């Protein structure tokens, strides 16, 4: 009985090891003409295909990222809205939301939401939504979506400022 138990344990262990190593091996062999003869060339080819591993990071260059500070449309929007308190500014989400803003002792206030649809400076690259809140008293306020002049004025101001920022960035880059 002990002998059978011992054999069964060893057999299970052997099956486990074979299964484990079998999952680590790629049995699809490449044609000999596609495999470089030089070891260094094979390593480069395998790394380019994502195979193998590296002990040290041999690729010193980073990825390409576009940060908010390099996007003229984003910077222009923040410059135009600098007088308003910002509730949410998510560059990765492509949205800026302001808090309610009103003049001192005013019963009317506005809230602006800017959605970035593109990084390019063009009129359809951003969507501006303006909400207007009218308060008759401290307790009774009504807010509505405003589709008036302020939307087009804001869009024009942002696009104009973005074009100026992009122009100055190009001048700095070329100098």
N, C-alpha and C positions, 0 to 999 in steps of 0.2 A: 504494500500500500504506500509506503514511504517512497519507494522507487517510482511509482506512477505519479505521485504528487510532485516529486522532484523533476521528472521528465515533463510533466504538464506545465510547471512553472517556467522551466527553461524554454519550452516551446512557445509559450506566450511571450516571454521576453524576446526571443528571437524574432517572432512575428512583429512585435512592436518595433524593434530596431529596424527590421527590413522595411516596414511601412514608413517609419520616420525618414530613413535615408532615401527611400523611393520618392517621397514628396519633395525632396530637395534637389533632385536631379532632373534636368531637362533632357529627355530622351530623343528629342528631335535633333538630329545631327545636320550640320550645315554641309553643303557640298565643299569639297576640298579647294575648289577654285575661289570660293568666297572667304576662306580663312587665310589671313596674312601669315606669312612664314615667320617674319620677325616678331619676337615676343612683345616688344614695345608697341608695334603696330596693332597687335591683337588686343593689348590692354586698352589702347585708345579707342579701338572699335567697340570693345565691350562697354567701356564707359559711355561712349556716345549713344549706345543702344540701351543704357540703363542697367546693364548687367554688372555683377561684381560689387565690390565695395572699395572705398578709399580710406586709408588710415589718416591721412592729412588732407585738408582742403587744398587741392592744387589749383582750383579755379578761383583766382583772387578777385575777379570782377563780380559785382553784385548784379541783381536784376534791374530791370527798368521799372521805375515807379514814377507816377505823376502825383506829386503832393499838392495839397491845396494851395500852397504858396506859389506854385508854378502855373496855376490855372488862372488866366486873366479874367474869365467870366466870374469865377468864384470870388476873386479878390475885388473885382468891381462891384459885385453885389454887396459885399460886406462894407465897402467904402460908401456906397450910396445909402445903406441902411445904418450907418454908424451912429445916428442920433436916436435910434430905437433900441430898447433892450431886447436881446436875443434870447429866446427860450431854448431853441434847438438849432444847432448847426452841425449837420452830419455830412461831411464830404463824401464818405463812402456810400451813404444813402442818397446823396444828391439833393439835399433839401435844407432850406433855411426857414425857420419859423420865428417870428418876432412875438413879443408879448404885446398886450394892448397898450397903445400909446395915445395920450391925449395932451392937449395944451393944459396949462394950469387953469383950474376952475372951469373946465369945459365939460359939457355933458355928452359930447361925441368923442369916440375914440376909434382907432383903426388897428387892425392886426394884419400882417402881411405874411404870406407863405410863398416861397420861391422854390419851384421844382426844376432841377437841371435835367434836361432831356438829352443834351449833347455837350461836349467840351468845346465845340466850335462856336465862334462868335457869330451868331446869326439869330434872327428874330424867333424862329421856331425852336431854338436851342434851350429856351427856358419858358416856364409857365408861371405867371404871377397871379395869385389869388389874393384879393383884398376883401377883408370883412370890416364892416362898419357897425359900430355899436352906438345906439342912441339910448340915453338914459333920461327918463322924465324925473325920476327921483332916485335915491340911493338904492332902493329895492326893486324898482321896475325898469329893467333894461331889455332892449330888443336888438339882436344882432342879425344882420343880413349880408349876403354876399354882394359885393359892389362890382358892377361891370361898367365903370365909368371911365373918365379921363385919367384917373390916377394910375390905372393899370398900364395904359399905353405910355404915360409920362415916365413911370418907373422903368418900364422895359427900354424905352429910348435912352434914359439916363444911364442905365446899366450897360447897354450895348456901346454907347459912346465912351464911357469910362473904360470898358474892357478893350476897346480898340486903341485907346490912348496907352493903356498899360502894355498891350502887346507890342505897340510901336516902340515904346521906350525900352522894353526887354530886347527887341531885335537890335536896336541901336547899341545897347550895352554889350550884347553878344558879339556883334561885329567889330567892336572896338577892342 
